[in-house]
């Protein structure tokens, strides 16, 4: 009997960049990277293509209004 193996990614984020980030957040992220542009875009298609076929993923948005990040729950649910 071969045991069933599955990958569980327990912490992945979902957001729209730059829509879900304040201008101040983006400026601070650029400053933290030595002034280099920051691109936080992640396409689901790219994630799915790089994950094993049996991967299950727990997806989080972001709720940190004072930090300049706010992801609508509907986006995550969809």
C-alpha positions as CSV (number, residue, x, y, z in Angstrom):
1,X,0.0,0.0,0.0
2,X,1.4,3.4,-1.0
3,X,0.6,6.2,1.4
4,X,-1.2,9.2,-0.1
5,X,1.1,12.3,-0.3
6,X,-0.2,15.8,-0.6
7,X,1.5,19.2,-0.4
8,X,-0.3,21.7,1.8
9,X,0.8,25.3,1.4
10,X,-0.5,26.8,4.7
11,X,0.2,30.5,4.0
12,X,-0.2,32.1,0.6
13,X,-1.4,35.6,0.0
14,X,-3.9,37.0,-2.6
15,X,-3.9,40.6,-3.6
16,X,-4.1,43.0,-6.5
17,X,-0.9,45.1,-6.9
18,X,-0.9,48.0,-6.6
19,X,-4.6,48.4,-5.9
20,X,-4.6,46.8,-2.5
21,X,-1.6,48.8,-1.3
22,X,-1.4,52.5,-0.3
23,X,1.1,54.8,-2.0
24,X,2.9,55.2,1.3
25,X,3.3,51.4,1.6
26,X,4.8,51.2,-1.9
27,X,7.1,54.1,-1.1
28,X,8.3,52.4,2.1
29,X,8.8,49.1,0.3
30,X,10.9,50.8,-2.4
31,X,13.0,52.6,0.3
32,X,13.6,49.2,2.0
33,X,14.9,47.9,-1.3
34,X,17.4,50.7,-1.6
35,X,15.1,52.7,-3.8
36,X,14.5,49.9,-6.3
37,X,11.0,49.5,-7.8
38,X,8.8,47.0,-6.0
39,X,6.5,44.7,-8.0
40,X,4.4,42.5,-5.8
41,X,2.3,41.1,-8.6
42,X,1.7,37.3,-8.4
43,X,-0.4,35.6,-11.0
44,X,-2.4,32.5,-9.9
45,X,-1.5,30.8,-13.1
46,X,2.2,31.1,-12.3
47,X,1.7,29.8,-8.8
48,X,-0.4,26.9,-10.0
49,X,2.2,26.0,-12.7
50,X,5.0,25.9,-10.1
51,X,3.1,23.9,-7.4
52,X,2.8,20.1,-7.4
53,X,-0.5,18.9,-8.9
54,X,-1.7,17.7,-5.5
55,X,-1.2,21.0,-3.7
56,X,-3.9,22.4,-1.4
57,X,-3.4,26.0,-0.5
58,X,-4.7,28.1,2.4
59,X,-5.1,31.7,1.1
60,X,-5.0,34.9,3.1
61,X,-5.7,38.4,2.0
62,X,-4.3,41.2,4.1
63,X,-5.9,43.4,6.7
64,X,-3.4,46.0,7.9
65,X,-5.0,49.3,7.2
66,X,-2.5,51.3,9.3
67,X,0.3,49.8,7.2
68,X,-1.4,50.6,4.0
69,X,-2.6,47.1,3.0
70,X,-6.3,46.1,2.7
71,X,-7.5,43.1,0.6
72,X,-11.2,42.6,0.2
73,X,-12.5,39.3,1.5
74,X,-14.5,38.7,-1.7
75,X,-11.2,38.7,-3.8
76,X,-9.8,36.0,-1.5
77,X,-13.0,33.9,-1.6
78,X,-13.2,34.1,-5.3
